[in-house]
Amino acid sequence: MAAPQDSVDFARANQSHADIRDAVRDLCTRFPDSYWRESDRQREYPEAFVKALTDAGWLAALIPEQYGGSGLGITEASIILEEIQRAGGNGGACHAQMYTMGTVLRHGSAAQKAHYLPRIASGELRLQAFGVTEPGSGTDTTSLKTTAVRKGDRYVVNGQKVFTSRVQHSDLMLLLARTTPRDQVQKKSQGLSVFLVELGDAYDKGFSVTPIDTLMNHETNQVFFDEFEIPAASLIGEEGKGFRYILDGMNAERILIAAECIGDGYWFTERATRYAGERVIFDRPIGQNQGVQFPIARAYCNVRAADLMRYEAARLFDAGEACGEEANMAKMLAADASWEAANACVQTHGGYGFAREFDIERKFRETRLYQVAPVSTNLILSYIGEHVLGLPRSY
Ligand SMILES: Cc1cc2nc3c(=O)[nH]c(=O)nc-3n(C[C@H](O)[C@H](O)[C@H](O)COP(=O)(O)OP(=O)(O)OC[C@H]3O[C@@H](n4cnc5c(N)ncnc54)[C@H](O)[C@@H]3O)c2cc1C
């Protein structure tokens, strides 16, 4: 008796996924290749796209309905981001809102959630920025040096962040800072705290930003705090537990970035396949040569395989089960697959792969990021080696 009901549920789930894909694709048709090419050339933030995505409610997918969001799961959220990439866009302009708000949702007070989440869901406030990485600590997050010292009803923040993305287009920033000096805690992961910082008038009060010019169009910055005061009420959860809260959000981040890479991977293999079928050299389509076919076919296989791991990670996440292993593997496999597909696509296009009007060089630059951020391939392998395989800790 169970099977038919399961099939009905399965069909329903797939139907709604297909509906999400159709709706996001439809929105993306308003932002064709030329839109992304031009914003890349001008190094402009894709404001119109982010606004359209927000107005349509897609960035509030993971916010529960009681706070004005759509209360969808990570599977659905990942499909939204995948479709943006698959349409040739770049969700890196806004993807962080989907996972940063999870920290507020899971660890914020009732008052913080009631105040911020409906405003984030409606688009009144953007929570696009998170400041974790620092120049002196990099991957070694818990060695960060930015401090937040409690003084009465305020915290005074001093220090510096680097690669803080989208902060100039965000109203709020999630900040990780040290609240207890390193020599007063047993483990260096202790004594770090998360704050939800309102950026409205911050620029007049010791908060400053210097943009970093990067390989691709990605608004990212150095951020400086000089005796910058924030209300004590900006603290999320308990003081000193912030590193744990940031870790809690990482599986969602990994799954969503994996989905973006999968969208990129499909985009590259589709473009490569189309071009290989159309381009005639030596009186035949170049795709008739197996030397051209095989790299595309191999990349496609790897994108499909990574896609399965992404769905498995998302399924576990949505079921509330442990998914660190699968989320990490999905992110690495998807980033590798999209990079392989990007290379195959450039190679298939020969010289035209380098011409801006084909958009391939742009997507090639964009997808390269995911070998490094938000977590590098080495760090994922290190996680699998130590936490899954039980090999000795290396750092
Ligand atoms: C465009 C862009 C946007 C970003 N956006 C944000 C953001 O919004 N917020 C934020 O907080 N951060 C952001 N980051 C930062 C990103 O998460 C870091 O760049 C990344 O975590 C690596 O840190 P790092 O650059 O200091 O490299 P490092 O830590 O200096 O590492 C350099 C290289 O060495 C490798 N390595 C280091 N230690 C080991 C080890 N023990 N074993 C093996 N390999 C090792 C790393 O894998 C890496 O390849 C962004 C980065 C970029 C490029």
Ligand as a Chemical Component Dictionary entry (heavy atoms), coordinates in Angstrom:
data_LIG
# 
_chem_comp.id                   LIG 
_chem_comp.type                 NON-POLYMER 
_chem_comp.pdbx_formal_charge   0 
_chem_comp.three_letter_code    LIG 
# 
loop_
_chem_comp_atom.comp_id 
_chem_comp_atom.atom_id 
_chem_comp_atom.alt_atom_id 
_chem_comp_atom.type_symbol 
_chem_comp_atom.charge 
_chem_comp_atom.model_Cartn_x 
_chem_comp_atom.model_Cartn_y 
_chem_comp_atom.model_Cartn_z 
_chem_comp_atom.pdbx_ordinal 
LIG C1  C1  C 0 35.693 36.453 -4.755 1  
LIG C2  C2  C 0 35.748 36.009 -3.343 2  
LIG C3  C3  C 0 34.667 36.234 -2.519 3  
LIG C4  C4  C 0 34.718 35.885 -1.177 4  
LIG N1  N1  N 0 33.660 36.204 -0.349 5  
LIG C5  C5  C 0 33.808 36.064 0.984  6  
LIG C6  C6  C 0 32.821 36.593 1.883  7  
LIG O1  O1  O 0 31.810 37.157 1.459  8  
LIG N2  N2  N 0 33.050 36.491 3.209  9  
LIG C7  C7  C 0 34.145 35.878 3.716  10 
LIG O2  O2  O 0 34.279 35.814 4.927  11 
LIG N3  N3  N 0 35.101 35.347 2.893  12 
LIG C8  C8  C 0 34.948 35.442 1.545  13 
LIG N4  N4  N 0 35.931 34.956 0.698  14 
LIG C9  C9  C 0 37.126 34.383 1.274  15 
LIG C10 C10 C 0 37.303 32.913 0.987  16 
LIG O3  O3  O 0 36.425 32.161 1.772  17 
LIG C11 C11 C 0 38.797 32.634 1.263  18 
LIG O4  O4  O 0 39.534 33.218 0.202  19 
LIG C12 C12 C 0 39.093 31.216 1.395  20 
LIG O5  O5  O 0 38.461 30.714 2.544  21 
LIG C13 C13 C 0 40.609 30.963 1.491  22 
LIG O6  O6  O 0 41.241 31.852 2.371  23 
LIG P1  P1  P 0 42.550 32.622 1.875  24 
LIG O7  O7  O 0 42.205 33.316 0.614  25 
LIG O8  O8  O 0 43.110 33.471 2.964  26 
LIG O9  O9  O 0 43.594 31.477 1.517  27 
LIG P2  P2  P 0 44.680 30.794 2.479  28 
LIG O10 O10 O 0 44.050 30.363 3.755  29 
LIG O11 O11 O 0 45.865 31.677 2.535  30 
LIG O12 O12 O 0 45.045 29.510 1.632  31 
LIG C14 C14 C 0 45.771 29.589 0.385  32 
LIG C15 C15 C 0 45.775 28.223 -0.256 33 
LIG O13 O13 O 0 46.442 27.297 0.612  34 
LIG C16 C16 C 0 45.608 26.197 0.876  35 
LIG N5  N5  N 0 45.790 25.748 2.270  36 
LIG C17 C17 C 0 45.823 26.526 3.391  37 
LIG N6  N6  N 0 45.996 25.738 4.480  38 
LIG C18 C18 C 0 46.054 24.467 4.029  39 
LIG C19 C19 C 0 46.217 23.195 4.669  40 
LIG N7  N7  N 0 46.322 23.076 5.995  41 
LIG N8  N8  N 0 46.224 22.076 3.903  42 
LIG C20 C20 C 0 46.117 22.171 2.545  43 
LIG N9  N9  N 0 45.943 23.348 1.888  44 
LIG C21 C21 C 0 45.924 24.474 2.626  45 
LIG C22 C22 C 0 44.179 26.682 0.663  46 
LIG O14 O14 O 0 43.350 25.622 0.294  47 
LIG C23 C23 C 0 44.366 27.698 -0.480 48 
LIG O15 O15 O 0 44.275 27.041 -1.727 49 
LIG C24 C24 C 0 35.861 35.240 -0.666 50 
LIG C25 C25 C 0 36.945 34.970 -1.515 51 
LIG C26 C26 C 0 36.905 35.348 -2.825 52 
LIG C27 C27 C 0 38.101 35.091 -3.705 53 
# 
loop_
_chem_comp_bond.comp_id 
_chem_comp_bond.atom_id_1 
_chem_comp_bond.atom_id_2 
_chem_comp_bond.value_order 
_chem_comp_bond.pdbx_ordinal 
LIG C1  C2  SING 1  
LIG C2  C3  SING 2  
LIG C2  C26 DOUB 3  
LIG C3  C4  DOUB 4  
LIG C4  N1  SING 5  
LIG C4  C24 SING 6  
LIG N1  C5  DOUB 7  
LIG C5  C6  SING 8  
LIG C5  C8  SING 9  
LIG C6  O1  DOUB 10 
LIG C6  N2  SING 11 
LIG N2  C7  SING 12 
LIG C7  O2  DOUB 13 
LIG C7  N3  SING 14 
LIG N3  C8  DOUB 15 
LIG C8  N4  SING 16 
LIG N4  C9  SING 17 
LIG N4  C24 SING 18 
LIG C9  C10 SING 19 
LIG C10 O3  SING 20 
LIG C10 C11 SING 21 
LIG C11 O4  SING 22 
LIG C11 C12 SING 23 
LIG C12 O5  SING 24 
LIG C12 C13 SING 25 
LIG C13 O6  SING 26 
LIG O6  P1  SING 27 
LIG P1  O7  DOUB 28 
LIG P1  O8  SING 29 
LIG P1  O9  SING 30 
LIG O9  P2  SING 31 
LIG P2  O10 DOUB 32 
LIG P2  O11 SING 33 
LIG P2  O12 SING 34 
LIG O12 C14 SING 35 
LIG C14 C15 SING 36 
LIG C15 O13 SING 37 
LIG C15 C23 SING 38 
LIG O13 C16 SING 39 
LIG C16 N5  SING 40 
LIG C16 C22 SING 41 
LIG N5  C17 SING 42 
LIG N5  C21 SING 43 
LIG C17 N6  DOUB 44 
LIG N6  C18 SING 45 
LIG C18 C19 SING 46 
LIG C18 C21 DOUB 47 
LIG C19 N7  SING 48 
LIG C19 N8  DOUB 49 
LIG N8  C20 SING 50 
LIG C20 N9  DOUB 51 
LIG N9  C21 SING 52 
LIG C22 O14 SING 53 
LIG C22 C23 SING 54 
LIG C23 O15 SING 55 
LIG C24 C25 DOUB 56 
LIG C25 C26 SING 57 
LIG C26 C27 SING 58 
# 
